[in-house]
Amino acid sequence: MSIENDLYLTKDYDKKYCMQVFAPLDVAFVKGKGSYLYDTEGNKYLDMIGGIAVNSVGHGHPVLTKAIADQAKKLIHCSNYYYIPGRSELAYNLCRKSFAEKVFFSNSGAEANEAAIKLARGYFHYKGEDRYEIITAKMSFHGRTMATIAATGQEKFRTPFEPVTPGFKYIEFNNIDELYEAVTDKTAAIMLELIQGESGVHPAAPDFVLEVRNLCNEKGILFIDDEIQTGVGRTGKMFCYEHYGVKPDIMTLAKGLAGGVPIGATLCTDEVATGFHVGDHGSTFGGNPLAMAAGNAVLGIITEEGLLSNADYVGDAMMTELQRLAQKYPQVVQVRGRGLLIGIEFNSLISASMMRSVLFKKGFLVSAIGTSTIRIAPPLSIAKYEAMSFVTALEKILKEESKNK
Ligand SMILES: Cc1ncc(COP(=O)(O)O)c(C=O)c1O
């Protein structure tokens, strides 16, 4: 039995048989092409959230779908008991494009961060140093496993599941004084998002990031850069750290790396990779031929189609227009972000979920984060005219809203 084109049955079965941890909009998508998604009724939506920064090369990209289909016909999975050509190739490609010298592959962002946390602790263990504390930022988001909710600097993700993994400390994001106070001789790592995506798109201050790097160098602490949302071209550079002129010791990737096929990657230097010995870490699915084929195809498409400069160009154009709206409409409090990761914060008259619903009814998909911010993270391949159609729609809504006051 297929219920693919039946929204009513899809909802019914979801409510009965799926754990109710999401609060989905009243829609099911069955097809995607480029920057657009199509629902069960054939309605078309401009995907301004790209599967939460995942559909990096758009929907149904012919090169990506061919790479996945070709690989699926040859070999989907064989386990890490064996060498995997696609895994060697993707590791090589990621190292070539970044500071890194070694990669571990997993299946999600949380797993990539879990590996980063274990790696940092393992690194000091094997050096014979008793360091295990990890400093993270308040309002950060690092995932939903037990260690990554402990790393996440938001109580609401931890409270129902306590006791969580010990050894984490939280400082105010961008607060250098609190950072210095938090460091002890037990500090193993400082773990940060360079743009806090899940809590409202808040970029790190350049002097703060510089200070983190200096402090890490001075005290031998590892800098873990969580680029699960910001990596793979999202901000107009391959990795967000490039904007800051510093290099991390460990970096995590996921979301956009394989264009929608589940993947996670933990990257580090050769020196830090000594934190894992054979048998210390692993994953049944991680690094499998299918996900690796998708990852290699995505990196190829990003280069071939100039998607970094597209993200930079369209992102800048959108930022300029959104800043104009912020000047013109008092309902817009602030616009933040970089490249194609942008948060638009509204005043108390507009709730984020209400704005998300109104945009949805007009054919635009965004996410609501917190009570007052909507986030946009469209495919890196989005055309300027498509992005501008979103700005036009948003302006119309704001204009209407002003008239109704
Ligand atoms: C910065 C960051 N880290 C980690 C995660 C967790 O990734 P996943 O949902 O793939 O486990 C996310 C997801 O939104 C994220 O934005």
The ligand as an ORCA input file, in Angstrom:
! r2SCAN-3c Opt
* xyz 0 1
  C      25.296     23.674     14.827
  C      24.622     22.347     14.894
  N      25.233     21.335     15.499
  C      24.666     20.114     15.571
  C      23.419     19.869     15.041
  C      22.804     18.496     15.128
  O      22.738     17.924     13.869
  P      21.781     16.655     13.583
  O      20.390     17.131     13.698
  O      22.156     16.221     12.192
  O      22.131     15.618     14.589
  C      22.741     20.907     14.402
  C      21.379     20.700     13.861
  O      20.620     21.587     13.662
  C      23.359     22.180     14.326
  O      22.747     23.213     13.736
*
